[in-house]
Each structure stands twice: as structure tokens, then as C-alpha cells.
């Protein structure tokens, strides 16, 4: 049995840009890992995994900003 989830695309430009960035990060990470493991690129693992930690840092910053705005 398969379930599908229908999501509406955001109407705002910022929402569409955020979604596009998340899709890009999700696609870039496995590609960079494969390139690193096959020896095509000689980058540090910090840079190979950068799409993950940069997007995580942005989300954490956004959450902290919202919490601070709500507290004031």
C-alpha cells in the first residue's frame, strides 16, 4: 500500500527559494560524498558535508531569531 502526500508550493518567492535551496543541498550532498570516496575531489570532509551543516546552521539561526523576537 502506497501513501502520497500532496504539498502545495509556497506562494511567496522566499518560500520557493528556500525549497529550491533545500532540494539543491539534498542533491549535492550525495554527489559530493561519492566524488570524495572515488578520489575525484580531494576536499576536506568539512567541505564535502558543507551542504548539511550550512543549512543546519541557517535553520538554527532562524529558530533562535524567531524565539528572540517572540520573547521581546
N, C-alpha and C positions, 0 to 999 in steps of 0.2 A: 504494500500500500504506500503510495507516494503522497506527500503533502506539499502544497505550494504556498508560498507566502507572497501576496501581492503588495508591493510597496509603491506608493506614489512618489514620483520625483518631486523634489522641493521646487517651489515656485520662485524662490529667490536665487539670485546669481551667486551669492555667497554659499548657499546650500549646495548648489550644483558644483561649484568649485571645490568645496570640501569633499563631496562624494567622488569627484574625479581624482583628487589627490589621494584619497584612501585607496581607490582602485589601482592607481599607479604604484603606490607603496606596496600593496599586496602582490602586484605582478613583478615588481622589481626585486623584491627580496629573494624569492626562489631562484631567479635568474642569476643574481649576484652570487648566491651560495654555490650554484653549480659551476659558475665560472671560476670561483675561488678553488673549489675542490678539484677541478680539472687542470688547474695551473695556468689558465688563460690570463687571469689577473693576479697580481702579486700584492694585493692590498691587505692592510691590517683587517682583522675580523671586526674591529670597531667600525670601519667604513663599510664593510660588506653588510653589516647588520644596521647601518645607519637609518634606512627607511623605517625600521621598527622603533628604535629609540628616539628618533626625532619626532615621529608622530606621537609617541607616548609622552614626550616632554611637552608637546603642544597641547595635548588633551589635559595633562596635569596642570599646566599654566592656566588654561581656560577654566578649569574647575575651581582652582584657587581664586582666580579673579572673580568668578561668579559668587563664590562663598564670601569673599571680602566685600563685594558690592551689596550683597544681601544683609551683611552684618552692620553696614553703616547707615 
